[in-house]
Amino acid sequence: MTQRPHRPRALIAWSSGKDSAYALHEVRRRGDIDIVGALTTVTETFGRVSMHGVRDTVLMAQLGAAGLRPTIVPIPYPCPNEIYEARMRDALATAKADGTTHIVFGDLFLEDVRAYREEKLAGSGIMPLFPLWSRDTGELAREMIAVGMRTVLVCVDLKQLGAEFAGRQFDAALLRDLPRAADPCGERGEFHTCVIGGPMLAAPIAVTIGATIERDGFAYTDVCLT
């Protein structure tokens, strides 16, 4: 009997937000790659997902609901780029030794971001995948909402949006209220999100939406496990 070849093994670059979650959903729906875990940078100073500000307790609840083994890359605050890149290299080397062949990213259209990821993975033996690349972001945003994703805006760039957007649900009303110049998926950094429900999670995550604070030009809304 001819043995079936092993499917590629991948990590998902998990930000805690909607794009990485939907990339996971798309790859699983396609069914040709096994996603065996999630790669996430956590700012050790705060115990929160880097940039998004999501608590590590909520992150672990997400990964449990998604059936993903955590691969946490701790970084300091502030984090010089050389420290970030060194710790990512170590994490990738460990992943490669464990049989990881690909990393899935939720990037949508920023060419410089994609080029950076491809450059850093070059020679590592791990290939990047971009399942959402070049999708129309308005259509993609509406598709995310239609499939039942529940998502909260947890970080807002105050240069691009008002603080009142922090803590809002990512829904049709939000899309209507975004300024015309804002990308519907926040791909230019307008906002970052935390996924608390959807087809990529076995069950919704019960959370309480907490206070919003402003720091370093951003508005952060806290999300706590109930």
TIVEXDO-57702 format. One record per residue: residue number from 1; residue in one letter; x, y, z of N, C-alpha, C, O in turn. Coordinates in Angstrom, 2 decimals, decimal comma, m for minus. Layout:
! TIVEXDO-57702
{node NUM A {X Y Z} {X Y Z} {X Y Z} {X Y Z}};
...
! end
This chain:
! TIVEXDO-57702
{node 1 M {0,85 m1,19 0,00} {0,00 0,00 0,00} {0,88 1,25 0,00} {1,85 1,33 0,76}};
{node 2 T {0,55 2,20 m0,85} {1,32 3,44 m0,90} {0,95 4,34 0,26} {m0,23 4,62 0,49}};
{node 3 Q {1,95 4,81 1,00} {1,69 5,71 2,11} {1,34 7,09 1,60} {1,94 7,60 0,65}};
{node 4 R {0,35 7,71 2,26} {0,01 9,07 1,92} {1,07 10,00 2,49} {1,51 9,81 3,62}};
{node 5 P {1,48 11,01 1,74} {2,50 11,93 2,25} {1,95 12,74 3,42} {0,76 13,05 3,49}};
{node 6 H {2,85 13,07 4,34} {2,45 13,91 5,47} {2,10 15,31 4,97} {2,77 15,86 4,10}};
{node 7 R {1,05 15,87 5,54} {0,69 17,23 5,18} {1,65 18,21 5,86} {2,20 17,91 6,92}};
{node 8 P {1,86 19,37 5,25} {2,72 20,39 5,88} {2,19 20,75 7,26} {0,98 20,76 7,50}};
{node 9 R {3,12 21,06 8,16} {2,78 21,46 9,52} {3,08 22,95 9,67} {4,17 23,41 9,33}};
{node 10 A {2,12 23,69 10,17} {2,25 25,15 10,22} {1,93 25,69 11,60} {1,16 25,10 12,36}};
{node 11 L {2,54 26,82 11,90} {2,11 27,68 13,00} {1,32 28,83 12,40} {1,58 29,27 11,28}};
{node 12 I {0,35 29,33 13,16} {m0,34 30,55 12,77} {0,27 31,70 13,56} {0,42 31,60 14,78}};
{node 13 A {0,63 32,78 12,89} {1,10 33,97 13,58} {m0,12 34,62 14,21} {m0,87 35,33 13,54}};
{node 14 W {m0,32 34,38 15,49} {m1,58 34,71 16,17} {m1,42 36,02 16,93} {m0,65 36,11 17,88}};
{node 15 S {m2,17 37,03 16,48} {m2,09 38,35 17,11} {m3,16 38,54 18,17} {m3,12 39,53 18,91}};
{node 16 S {m4,10 37,62 18,26} {m5,31 37,68 19,08} {m6,46 38,36 18,35} {m7,57 38,41 18,86}};
{node 17 G {m6,18 38,89 17,14} {m7,19 39,65 16,42} {m7,85 38,91 15,28} {m7,59 37,73 15,04}};
{node 18 K {m8,72 39,63 14,59} {m9,61 39,04 13,60} {m8,89 38,50 12,37} {m9,28 37,47 11,84}};
{node 19 D {m7,83 39,18 11,91} {m7,19 38,75 10,66} {m6,47 37,41 10,84} {m6,59 36,53 9,99}};
{node 20 S {m5,74 37,26 11,93} {m5,08 35,97 12,16} {m6,11 34,88 12,40} {m5,94 33,74 11,97}};
{node 21 A {m7,19 35,23 13,11} {m8,23 34,23 13,37} {m8,91 33,80 12,07} {m9,22 32,62 11,89}};
{node 22 Y {m9,15 34,76 11,17} {m9,81 34,39 9,93} {m8,86 33,65 9,00} {m9,29 32,79 8,23}};
{node 23 A {m7,58 33,98 9,05} {m6,59 33,21 8,29} {m6,58 31,75 8,75} {m6,50 30,84 7,92}};
{node 24 L {m6,67 31,54 10,06} {m6,77 30,18 10,59} {m8,00 29,48 10,03} {m7,93 28,33 9,60}};
{node 25 H {m9,13 30,17 10,05} {m10,38 29,60 9,53} {m10,24 29,22 8,06} {m10,67 28,14 7,66}};
{node 26 E {m9,64 30,09 7,26} {m9,49 29,83 5,83} {m8,61 28,61 5,58} {m8,93 27,77 4,74}};
{node 27 V {m7,48 28,52 6,29} {m6,57 27,39 6,07} {m7,22 26,08 6,50} {m7,10 25,07 5,82}};
{node 28 R {m7,91 26,11 7,63} {m8,59 24,89 8,07} {m9,69 24,49 7,10} {m9,89 23,30 6,83}};
{node 29 R {m10,39 25,45 6,57} {m11,46 25,15 5,62} {m10,88 24,54 4,34} {m11,50 23,67 3,74}};
{node 30 R {m9,71 25,01 3,94} {m9,05 24,48 2,75} {m8,57 23,04 2,97} {m8,66 22,20 2,08}};
{node 31 G {m8,05 22,77 4,17} {m7,78 21,40 4,58} {m6,50 20,76 4,09} {m6,36 19,54 4,19}};
{node 32 D {m5,56 21,55 3,54} {m4,35 20,93 3,00} {m3,12 21,14 3,89} {m2,03 20,70 3,53}};
{node 33 I {m3,29 21,80 5,03} {m2,19 22,07 5,95} {m2,68 21,83 7,37} {m3,80 22,20 7,72}};
{node 34 D {m1,84 21,22 8,17} {m2,15 21,04 9,59} {m1,57 22,22 10,38} {m0,36 22,40 10,43}};
{node 35 I {m2,43 23,00 11,00} {m1,96 24,07 11,88} {m1,82 23,48 13,28} {m2,81 23,11 13,91}};
{node 36 V {m0,59 23,41 13,73} {m0,29 22,68 14,96} {m0,10 23,60 16,16} {m0,01 23,12 17,29}};
{node 37 G {m0,03 24,90 15,95} {0,16 25,80 17,08} {0,10 27,25 16,65} {m0,07 27,56 15,47}};
{node 38 A {0,25 28,12 17,64} {0,18 29,56 17,41} {1,44 30,22 17,93} {1,93 29,89 19,01}};
{node 39 L {1,95 31,15 17,14} {3,15 31,91 17,49} {2,71 33,33 17,84} {2,14 34,04 17,01}};
{node 40 T {2,98 33,75 19,09} {2,51 35,05 19,56} {3,60 35,74 20,36} {4,24 35,12 21,20}};
{node 41 T {3,81 37,03 20,09} {4,72 37,81 20,92} {3,92 38,43 22,07} {2,86 39,03 21,86}};
{node 42 V {4,45 38,28 23,27} {3,81 38,82 24,48} {4,81 39,75 25,15} {5,95 39,36 25,42}};
{node 43 T {4,39 40,97 25,42} {5,25 41,93 26,12} {5,30 41,53 27,58} {4,33 41,71 28,31}};
{node 44 E {6,44 41,00 28,00} {6,55 40,40 29,33} {6,38 41,43 30,44} {5,98 41,08 31,55}};
{node 45 T {6,69 42,71 30,15} {6,54 43,76 31,14} {5,11 43,87 31,62} {4,85 44,16 32,79}};
{node 46 F {4,16 43,65 30,69} {2,74 43,83 31,01} {1,95 42,52 31,03} {0,83 42,48 31,53}};
{node 47 G {2,52 41,44 30,49} {1,76 40,21 30,37} {0,62 40,33 29,36} {m0,47 39,80 29,57}};
{node 48 R {0,90 41,04 28,27} {m0,14 41,28 27,27} {0,43 41,06 25,86} {1,63 41,21 25,63}};
{node 49 V {m0,47 40,69 24,93} {m0,09 40,51 23,53} {0,46 41,84 23,00} {m0,16 42,88 23,17}};
{node 50 S {1,61 41,78 22,38} {2,27 42,99 21,90} {1,39 43,75 20,91} {0,75 43,13 20,06}};
{node 51 M {1,36 45,02 21,02} {0,59 45,98 20,23} {m0,89 45,92 20,54} {m1,49 46,97 20,78}};
{node 52 H {m1,51 44,76 20,56} {m2,95 44,67 20,80} {m3,30 44,96 22,25} {m4,38 45,48 22,54}};
{node 53 G {m2,41 44,64 23,17} {m2,68 44,88 24,58} {m3,63 43,89 25,21} {m4,18 44,16 26,28}};
{node 54 V {m3,85 42,74 24,59} {m4,76 41,72 25,11} {m4,06 40,94 26,23} {m2,91 40,53 26,09}};
{node 55 R {m4,76 40,75 27,34} {m4,20 40,03 28,48} {m3,77 38,61 28,07} {m4,40 37,98 27,22}};
{node 56 D {m2,71 38,13 28,70} {m2,26 36,78 28,36} {m3,27 35,72 28,78} {m3,31 34,64 28,19}};
{node 57 T {m4,10 36,01 29,79} {m5,14 35,06 30,19} {m6,20 34,92 29,09} {m6,68 33,82 28,83}};
{node 58 V {m6,54 36,03 28,44} {m7,49 35,97 27,33} {m6,85 35,27 26,13} {m7,51 34,47 25,46}};
{node 59 L {m5,58 35,55 25,87} {m4,85 34,86 24,81} {m4,90 33,35 24,99} {m5,20 32,61 24,05}};
{node 60 M {m4,62 32,89 26,20} {m4,61 31,44 26,43} {m6,01 30,85 26,29} {m6,15 29,71 25,84}};
{node 61 A {m7,04 31,60 26,66} {m8,41 31,13 26,45} {m8,72 31,02 24,96} {m9,37 30,07 24,52}};
{node 62 Q {m8,26 31,99 24,17} {m8,43 31,93 22,72} {m7,78 30,67 22,15} {m8,40 29,92 21,40}};
{node 63 L {m6,53 30,45 22,52} {m5,79 29,32 21,95} {m6,40 28,00 22,37} {m6,43 27,04 21,59}};
{node 64 G {m6,89 27,94 23,61} {m7,58 26,72 24,05} {m8,82 26,47 23,22} {m9,08 25,34 22,81}};
{node 65 A {m9,60 27,53 22,98} {m10,83 27,38 22,20} {m10,54 27,07 20,74} {m11,34 26,42 20,06}};
{node 66 A {m9,38 27,54 20,24} {m9,00 27,28 18,85} {m8,26 25,96 18,69} {m8,00 25,54 17,57}};
{node 67 G {m7,93 25,29 19,79} {m7,19 24,03 19,71} {m5,77 24,20 19,24} {m5,26 23,36 18,50}};
{node 68 L {m5,12 25,30 19,67} {m3,77 25,61 19,21} {m2,78 25,55 20,37} {m3,03 26,09 21,45}};
{node 69 R {m1,67 24,88 20,14} {m0,59 24,84 21,13} {0,13 26,18 21,12} {0,55 26,64 20,06}};
{node 70 P {0,30 26,81 22,28} {0,95 28,14 22,29} {2,46 28,06 22,14} {3,13 27,24 22,76}};
{node 71 T {2,98 28,93 21,29} {4,41 29,20 21,23} {4,56 30,69 21,52} {4,34 31,52 20,64}};
{node 72 I {4,92 31,02 22,75} {4,97 32,40 23,20} {6,40 32,93 23,09} {7,35 32,30 23,57}};
{node 73 V {6,53 34,09 22,44} {7,82 34,76 22,33} {7,77 35,99 23,24} {7,14 36,98 22,88}};
{node 74 P {8,41 35,95 24,41} {8,37 37,09 25,32} {9,34 38,18 24,87} {10,48 37,90 24,50}};
{node 75 I {8,87 39,42 24,90} {9,74 40,55 24,55} {9,59 41,64 25,61} {8,53 41,73 26,25}};
{node 76 P {10,61 42,46 25,82} {10,54 43,52 26,82} {9,81 44,74 26,27} {9,45 44,80 25,10}};
{node 77 Y {9,60 45,72 27,17} {9,05 47,01 26,74} {9,92 48,12 27,32} {10,14 48,18 28,53}};
{node 78 P {10,41 48,99 26,47} {10,37 48,93 24,99} {11,26 47,80 24,49} {12,10 47,28 25,22}};
{node 79 C {11,06 47,42 23,23} {11,79 46,29 22,67} {12,62 46,73 21,47} {12,07 46,99 20,41}};
{node 80 P {13,94 46,81 21,63} {14,79 47,10 20,47} {14,62 46,03 19,40} {14,40 44,86 19,71}};
{node 81 N {14,72 46,42 18,14} {14,48 45,50 17,05} {15,42 44,30 17,08} {15,02 43,19 16,71}};
{node 82 E {16,66 44,51 17,52} {17,60 43,38 17,53} {17,19 42,31 18,55} {17,43 41,12 18,33}};
{node 83 I {16,57 42,73 19,66} {16,08 41,75 20,64} {14,88 41,00 20,07} {14,80 39,78 20,19}};
{node 84 Y {13,96 41,73 19,46} {12,80 41,09 18,84} {13,23 40,06 17,81} {12,74 38,93 17,82}};
{node 85 E {14,14 40,44 16,94} {14,55 39,53 15,87} {15,32 38,33 16,40} {15,18 37,22 15,88}};
{node 86 A {16,13 38,53 17,44} {16,87 37,42 18,02} {15,92 36,40 18,66} {16,10 35,20 18,51}};
{node 87 R {14,93 36,89 19,37} {14,00 35,97 20,02} {13,11 35,26 19,02} {12,74 34,10 19,21}};
{node 88 M {12,76 35,96 17,94} {11,99 35,30 16,89} {12,83 34,23 16,19} {12,31 33,17 15,85}};
{node 89 R {14,10 34,50 15,97} {14,98 33,49 15,35} {15,04 32,24 16,22} {14,97 31,13 15,70}};
{node 90 D {15,16 32,42 17,52} {15,21 31,27 18,43} {13,90 30,47 18,36} {13,92 29,24 18,33}};
{node 91 A {12,78 31,19 18,35} {11,49 30,51 18,28} {11,32 29,75 16,98} {10,79 28,64 16,97}};
{node 92 L {11,76 30,35 15,88} {11,65 29,69 14,58} {12,55 28,46 14,50} {12,17 27,44 13,92}};
{node 93 A {13,74 28,56 15,08} {14,64 27,41 15,07} {14,04 26,24 15,84} {14,14 25,09 15,42}};
{node 94 T {13,42 26,55 16,98} {12,76 25,50 17,76} {11,59 24,90 16,99} {11,41 23,68 16,97}};
{node 95 A {10,81 25,77 16,34} {9,67 25,29 15,56} {10,13 24,40 14,41} {9,53 23,36 14,14}};
{node 96 K {11,19 24,80 13,74} {11,72 23,99 12,64} {12,17 22,62 13,14} {11,91 21,60 12,50}};
{node 97 A {12,85 22,60 14,27} {13,30 21,33 14,84} {12,13 20,43 15,22} {12,27 19,20 15,22}};
{node 98 D {10,98 21,04 15,53} {9,78 20,27 15,87} {8,97 19,84 14,65} {7,92 19,22 14,79}};
{node 99 G {9,46 20,18 13,45} {8,79 19,74 12,24} {7,90 20,77 11,56} {7,18 20,44 10,61}};
{node 100 T {7,93 22,01 12,04} {7,13 23,06 11,40} {7,72 23,40 10,04} {8,93 23,59 9,91}};
{node 101 T {6,87 23,48 9,03} {7,33 23,78 7,67} {6,82 25,13 7,15} {7,39 25,68 6,21}};
{node 102 H {5,75 25,67 7,76} {5,14 26,91 7,29} {4,69 27,78 8,47} {4,44 27,28 9,57}};
{node 103 I {4,59 29,07 8,22} {3,91 29,98 9,14} {2,85 30,73 8,35} {3,11 31,25 7,26}};
{node 104 V {1,64 30,77 8,91} {0,50 31,42 8,27} {0,34 32,82 8,86} {0,30 32,99 10,08}};
{node 105 F {0,25 33,81 8,00} {0,06 35,21 8,41} {m1,28 35,73 7,92} {m1,79 35,30 6,88}};
{node 106 G {m1,85 36,66 8,68} {m3,12 37,26 8,31} {m2,99 38,57 7,58} {m3,96 39,32 7,52}};
{node 107 D {m1,83 38,88 7,03} {m1,62 40,15 6,32} {m2,52 40,23 5,10} {m2,86 39,23 4,47}};
{node 108 L {m2,90 41,49 4,76} {m3,87 41,70 3,70} {m3,29 42,35 2,45} {m3,51 41,86 1,35}};
{node 109 F {m2,55 43,46 2,60} {m2,05 44,11 1,39} {m0,79 44,94 1,58} {m0,30 45,49 0,60}};
{node 110 L {m0,24 45,06 2,77} {0,94 45,90 2,96} {2,18 45,18 2,46} {2,68 44,24 3,08}};
{node 111 E {2,68 45,65 1,31} {3,80 44,97 0,65} {5,06 44,97 1,51} {5,80 43,99 1,51}};
{node 112 D {5,32 46,07 2,24} {6,54 46,13 3,04} {6,51 45,14 4,19} {7,54 44,57 4,54}};
{node 113 V {5,35 44,94 4,77} {5,21 43,96 5,86} {5,45 42,55 5,33} {6,18 41,77 5,93}};
{node 114 R {4,83 42,24 4,20} {5,03 40,91 3,61} {6,50 40,69 3,26} {7,04 39,62 3,53}};
{node 115 A {7,14 41,69 2,65} {8,54 41,56 2,27} {9,42 41,33 3,49} {10,37 40,54 3,43}};
{node 116 Y {9,12 42,01 4,59} {9,89 41,83 5,83} {9,76 40,39 6,33} {10,75 39,77 6,71}};
{node 117 R {8,55 39,88 6,34} {8,34 38,50 6,82} {9,08 37,51 5,93} {9,72 36,58 6,42}};
{node 118 E {8,98 37,70 4,63} {9,65 36,78 3,71} {11,17 36,85 3,87} {11,86 35,83 3,80}};
{node 119 E {11,69 38,06 4,08} {13,13 38,21 4,27} {13,60 37,49 5,53} {14,62 36,80 5,51}};
{node 120 K {12,86 37,64 6,62} {13,29 37,05 7,89} {13,15 35,53 7,90} {13,85 34,85 8,65}};
{node 121 L {12,26 35,00 7,08} {12,11 33,55 7,01} {13,03 32,91 5,97} {13,21 31,69 5,96}};
{node 122 A {13,61 33,73 5,11} {14,50 33,19 4,07} {15,66 32,44 4,70} {16,35 32,96 5,58}};
{node 123 G {15,86 31,21 4,26} {16,95 30,39 4,78} {16,63 29,66 6,06} {17,46 28,89 6,54}};
{node 124 S {15,46 29,88 6,63} {15,10 29,23 7,90} {14,55 27,83 7,69} {14,47 27,05 8,64}};
{node 125 G {14,15 27,52 6,46} {13,49 26,25 6,20} {12,00 26,29 6,46} {11,32 25,27 6,35}};
{node 126 I {11,48 27,47 6,82} {10,06 27,65 7,08} {9,51 28,64 6,05} {10,09 29,70 5,83}};
{node 127 M {8,41 28,27 5,41} {7,83 29,09 4,35} {6,65 29,90 4,87} {5,84 29,39 5,65}};
{node 128 P {6,53 31,17 4,45} {5,36 31,96 4,84} {4,17 31,70 3,92} {4,33 31,45 2,73}};
{node 129 L {2,98 31,76 4,50} {1,74 31,65 3,74} {0,85 32,84 4,09} {0,78 33,26 5,24}};
{node 130 F {0,16 33,38 3,08} {m0,69 34,56 3,25} {m2,07 34,28 2,64} {m2,35 34,74 1,54}};
{node 131 P {m2,91 33,54 3,34} {m4,18 33,10 2,74} {m5,19 34,21 2,47} {m6,12 34,00 1,70}};
{node 132 L {m5,03 35,38 3,09} {m5,98 36,48 2,89} {m5,43 37,55 1,95} {m6,08 38,58 1,74}};
{node 133 W {m4,26 37,33 1,41} {m3,57 38,37 0,66} {m4,38 38,85 m0,55} {m4,92 38,05 m1,31}};
{node 134 S {m4,46 40,18 m0,70} {m5,10 40,84 m1,82} {m6,62 40,72 m1,83} {m7,25 41,10 m2,82}};
{node 135 R {m7,21 40,21 m0,77} {m8,66 40,22 m0,69} {m9,16 41,65 m0,55} {m8,51 42,47 0,11}};
{node 136 D {m10,27 41,97 m1,15} {m10,89 43,27 m0,96} {m11,29 43,39 0,51} {m12,07 42,58 1,01}};
{node 137 T {m10,76 44,39 1,20} {m10,91 44,42 2,66} {m12,33 44,78 3,10} {m12,76 44,39 4,18}};
{node 138 G {m13,06 45,51 2,26} {m14,45 45,76 2,59} {m15,27 44,48 2,53} {m16,04 44,19 3,44}};
{node 139 E {m15,09 43,71 1,46} {m15,78 42,44 1,34} {m15,35 41,47 2,43} {m16,17 40,74 2,99}};
{node 140 L {m14,05 41,46 2,74} {m13,54 40,56 3,76} {m14,13 40,90 5,12} {m14,53 40,01 5,87}};
{node 141 A {m14,19 42,18 5,45} {m14,77 42,60 6,73} {m16,22 42,12 6,85} {m16,62 41,60 7,89}};
{node 142 R {m16,99 42,31 5,79} {m18,40 41,89 5,83} {m18,51 40,37 5,92} {m19,42 39,85 6,57}};
{node 143 E {m17,59 39,65 5,28} {m17,59 38,18 5,35} {m17,28 37,72 6,77} {m17,93 36,79 7,26}};
{node 144 M {m16,31 38,35 7,43} {m15,99 38,00 8,81} {m17,22 38,14 9,72} {m17,50 37,28 10,55}};
{node 145 I {m17,93 39,24 9,53} {m19,11 39,48 10,35} {m20,20 38,46 10,03} {m20,87 37,95 10,93}};
{node 146 A {m20,37 38,15 8,74} {m21,44 37,24 8,30} {m21,26 35,83 8,83} {m22,24 35,14 9,10}};
{node 147 V {m20,00 35,37 8,99} {m19,78 34,00 9,48} {m19,90 33,90 10,99} {m19,76 32,81 11,55}};
{node 148 G {m20,15 35,02 11,66} {m20,41 34,97 13,10} {m19,22 35,28 13,99} {m19,24 34,97 15,18}};
{node 149 M {m18,18 35,91 13,42} {m17,07 36,31 14,27} {m17,52 37,41 15,23} {m18,19 38,36 14,84}};
{node 150 R {m17,14 37,26 16,50} {m17,37 38,30 17,50} {m16,01 38,88 17,87} {m15,12 38,17 18,31}};
{node 151 T {m15,88 40,17 17,68} {m14,58 40,82 17,77} {m14,75 42,18 18,42} {m15,72 42,89 18,16}};
{node 152 V {m13,79 42,54 19,28} {m13,81 43,82 19,98} {m12,59 44,63 19,58} {m11,48 44,09 19,50}};
{node 153 L {m12,76 45,92 19,31} {m11,63 46,81 19,06} {m10,96 47,10 20,40} {m11,56 47,71 21,29}};
{node 154 V {m9,70 46,68 20,54} {m8,99 46,82 21,81} {m7,88 47,85 21,76} {m7,35 48,25 22,81}};
{node 155 C {m7,51 48,30 20,56} {m6,45 49,29 20,41} {m6,78 50,16 19,22} {m7,06 49,67 18,13}};
{node 156 V {m6,76 51,48 19,44} {m7,07 52,45 18,39} {m5,94 53,45 18,28} {m5,48 53,99 19,29}};
{node 157 D {m5,49 53,69 17,07} {m4,48 54,71 16,80} {m5,17 56,07 16,78} {m5,96 56,35 15,89}};
{node 158 L {m4,86 56,90 17,77} {m5,57 58,16 17,92} {m5,24 59,17 16,82} {m5,91 60,19 16,69}};
{node 159 K {m4,21 58,89 16,04} {m3,93 59,76 14,88} {m4,91 59,46 13,74} {m5,05 60,27 12,82}};
{node 160 Q {m5,57 58,33 13,79} {m6,44 57,92 12,69} {m7,92 57,79 13,07} {m8,80 57,98 12,23}};
{node 161 L {m8,18 57,46 14,34} {m9,55 57,29 14,80} {m9,72 57,94 16,17} {m8,74 58,13 16,90}};
{node 162 G {m10,95 58,27 16,50} {m11,24 58,79 17,83} {m11,24 57,70 18,88} {m11,47 56,53 18,57}};
{node 163 A {m10,98 58,08 20,12} {m10,92 57,13 21,22} {m12,24 56,40 21,42} {m12,27 55,30 21,98}};
{node 164 E {m13,34 57,00 20,96} {m14,65 56,38 21,16} {m14,80 55,07 20,38} {m15,72 54,29 20,66}};
{node 165 F {m13,93 54,81 19,43} {m13,99 53,54 18,71} {m13,44 52,38 19,55} {m13,80 51,23 19,32}};
{node 166 A {m12,58 52,66 20,51} {m12,03 51,60 21,37} {m13,14 50,98 22,20} {m13,95 51,68 22,80}};
{node 167 G {m13,17 49,67 22,22} {m14,18 48,94 22,97} {m15,41 48,58 22,17} {m16,28 47,86 22,66}};
{node 168 R {m15,51 49,09 20,93} {m16,68 48,78 20,11} {m16,57 47,39 19,49} {m15,47 46,86 19,31}};
{node 169 Q {m17,71 46,82 19,16} {m17,75 45,57 18,43} {m17,41 45,82 16,96} {m17,75 46,86 16,39}};
{node 170 F {m16,73 44,86 16,36} {m16,47 44,90 14,93} {m17,71 44,35 14,23} {m17,87 43,14 14,09}};
{node 171 D {m18,57 45,25 13,81} {m19,85 44,85 13,23} {m20,23 45,81 12,11} {m19,47 46,72 11,77}};
{node 172 A {m21,42 45,59 11,56} {m21,85 46,42 10,43} {m21,95 47,89 10,81} {m21,65 48,77 10,01}};
{node 173 A {m22,38 48,16 12,04} {m22,49 49,55 12,49} {m21,12 50,21 12,55} {m20,97 51,37 12,19}};
{node 174 L {m20,13 49,47 13,00} {m18,77 50,01 13,04} {m18,29 50,35 11,63} {m17,72 51,41 11,40}};
{node 175 L {m18,51 49,44 10,69} {m18,07 49,68 9,31} {m18,72 50,95 8,75} {m18,08 51,70 8,02}};
{node 176 R {m19,97 51,17 9,10} {m20,65 52,38 8,62} {m20,05 53,64 9,25} {m20,01 54,70 8,62}};
{node 177 D {m19,59 53,54 10,48} {m19,11 54,70 11,22} {m17,65 55,05 10,98} {m17,20 56,14 11,32}};
{node 178 L {m16,89 54,12 10,39} {m15,48 54,40 10,16} {m15,33 55,57 9,19} {m16,11 55,70 8,25}};
{node 179 P {m14,32 56,42 9,41} {m14,05 57,48 8,43} {m13,76 56,89 7,05} {m13,29 55,76 6,93}};
{node 180 R {m14,05 57,66 6,02} {m13,88 57,17 4,65} {m12,44 56,73 4,38} {m12,20 55,79 3,62}};
{node 181 A {m11,47 57,42 5,01} {m10,07 57,10 4,76} {m9,61 55,84 5,47} {m8,54 55,32 5,16}};
{node 182 A {m10,38 55,33 6,42} {m9,95 54,17 7,22} {m10,18 52,88 6,44} {m11,19 52,73 5,75}};
{node 183 D {m9,24 51,97 6,55} {m9,43 50,66 5,94} {m10,44 49,88 6,76} {m10,37 49,91 7,99}};
{node 184 P {m11,39 49,18 6,14} {m12,42 48,45 6,89} {m11,87 47,38 7,82} {m12,49 47,04 8,83}};
{node 185 C {m10,70 46,84 7,48} {m10,08 45,84 8,35} {m8,98 46,43 9,24} {m8,33 45,70 9,98}};
{node 186 G {m8,77 47,74 9,16} {m7,74 48,36 9,98} {m6,33 47,96 9,59} {m5,44 47,93 10,44}};
{node 187 E {m6,12 47,65 8,31} {m4,83 47,11 7,88} {m3,71 48,13 7,97} {m2,54 47,75 8,05}};
{node 188 R {m4,03 49,41 7,95} {m3,00 50,43 8,08} {m2,75 50,82 9,54} {m2,17 51,87 9,82}};
{node 189 G {m3,20 49,99 10,46} {m2,95 50,24 11,87} {m3,99 51,11 12,55} {m3,78 51,54 13,68}};
{node 190 E {m5,11 51,37 11,88} {m6,16 52,21 12,47} {m6,65 51,62 13,79} {m6,90 52,35 14,75}};
{node 191 F {m6,78 50,30 13,83} {m7,25 49,64 15,05} {m6,76 48,19 15,07} {m6,41 47,62 14,04}};
{node 192 H {m6,75 47,63 16,28} {m6,44 46,21 16,47} {m7,57 45,60 17,29} {m8,29 46,29 18,01}};
{node 193 T {m7,71 44,30 17,17} {m8,91 43,65 17,72} {m8,58 42,43 18,57} {m7,46 41,93 18,58}};
{node 194 C {m9,61 41,98 19,28} {m9,54 40,74 20,06} {m10,75 39,90 19,70} {m11,89 40,34 19,85}};
{node 195 V {m10,51 38,69 19,22} {m11,59 37,78 18,82} {m12,09 37,01 20,03} {m11,31 36,43 20,78}};
{node 196 I {m13,43 37,03 20,21} {m14,01 36,31 21,35} {m15,05 35,27 20,90} {m15,65 34,61 21,74}};
{node 197 G {m15,26 35,12 19,60} {m16,18 34,12 19,10} {m16,04 33,98 17,60} {m15,55 34,87 16,92}};
{node 198 G {m16,49 32,84 17,09} {m16,43 32,62 15,65} {m16,20 31,18 15,31} {m15,99 30,35 16,20}};
{node 199 P {m16,22 30,84 14,02} {m16,12 29,44 13,59} {m14,76 28,81 13,84} {m14,64 27,59 13,77}};
{node 200 M {m13,74 29,61 14,12} {m12,42 29,05 14,41} {m12,25 28,70 15,89} {m11,24 28,13 16,28}};
{node 201 L {m13,24 29,04 16,72} {m13,21 28,75 18,15} {m14,27 27,71 18,47} {m15,38 27,77 17,94}};
{node 202 A {m13,93 26,76 19,33} {m14,89 25,71 19,69} {m16,07 26,26 20,46} {m17,17 25,71 20,39}};
{node 203 A {m15,86 27,36 21,19} {m16,93 27,99 21,96} {m16,56 29,45 22,15} {m15,37 29,79 22,16}};
{node 204 P {m17,56 30,33 22,31} {m17,25 31,74 22,58} {m16,50 31,88 23,90} {m16,62 31,04 24,79}};
{node 205 I {m15,73 32,97 24,00} {m15,00 33,27 25,23} {m15,80 34,33 25,99} {m16,08 35,40 25,47}};
{node 206 A {m16,15 34,01 27,23} {m16,93 34,94 28,05} {m15,99 36,01 28,61} {m15,05 35,70 29,35}};
{node 207 V {m16,25 37,26 28,26} {m15,39 38,35 28,68} {m16,22 39,51 29,19} {m17,42 39,63 28,92}};
{node 208 T {m15,55 40,37 29,94} {m16,09 41,65 30,36} {m15,26 42,74 29,71} {m14,03 42,70 29,74}};
{node 209 I {m15,92 43,73 29,12} {m15,21 44,84 28,51} {m14,93 45,87 29,60} {m15,84 46,39 30,24}};
{node 210 G {m13,64 46,14 29,81} {m13,22 47,00 30,89} {m12,99 48,44 30,47} {m13,56 48,93 29,50}};
{node 211 A {m12,12 49,10 31,22} {m11,87 50,52 31,02} {m11,00 50,75 29,79} {m10,28 49,86 29,34}};
{node 212 T {m11,09 51,96 29,26} {m10,23 52,41 28,16} {m9,25 53,44 28,70} {m9,63 54,38 29,39}};
{node 213 I {m7,96 53,25 28,37} {m6,94 54,22 28,76} {m6,21 54,69 27,51} {m6,21 54,00 26,49}};
{node 214 E {m5,60 55,86 27,59} {m4,80 56,38 26,49} {m3,34 56,39 26,90} {m2,98 56,86 27,98}};
{node 215 R {m2,48 55,85 25,99} {m1,04 55,79 26,27} {m0,28 55,78 24,95} {m0,61 55,02 24,04}};
{node 216 D {0,74 56,63 24,87} {1,64 56,65 23,71} {0,90 56,84 22,39} {1,30 56,28 21,37}};
{node 217 G {m0,17 57,63 22,39} {m0,88 57,91 21,16} {m1,92 56,88 20,77} {m2,45 56,94 19,66}};
{node 218 F {m2,22 55,93 21,65} {m3,20 54,90 21,38} {m4,23 54,85 22,50} {m3,92 55,20 23,64}};
{node 219 A {m5,44 54,42 22,18} {m6,46 54,13 23,18} {m6,60 52,61 23,29} {m6,84 51,93 22,29}};
{node 220 Y {m6,44 52,09 24,51} {m6,52 50,65 24,76} {m7,74 50,35 25,62} {m7,95 50,98 26,66}};
{node 221 T {m8,53 49,40 25,20} {m9,66 48,92 25,99} {m9,33 47,56 26,57} {m8,93 46,65 25,84}};
{node 222 D {m9,49 47,42 27,87} {m9,17 46,16 28,53} {m10,28 45,15 28,31} {m11,46 45,49 28,33}};
{node 223 V {m9,90 43,91 28,10} {m10,84 42,78 27,99} {m10,42 41,75 29,01} {m9,27 41,32 29,02}};
{node 224 C {m11,35 41,36 29,88} {m11,05 40,43 30,98} {m11,94 39,20 30,87} {m13,09 39,30 30,45}};
{node 225 L {m11,41 38,05 31,24} {m12,24 36,86 31,32} {m13,30 37,04 32,40} {m13,03 37,57 33,48}};
{node 226 T {m14,51 36,60 32,10} {m15,61 36,70 33,06} {m15,51 35,57 34,09} {m16,34 35,48 34,99}};
! end
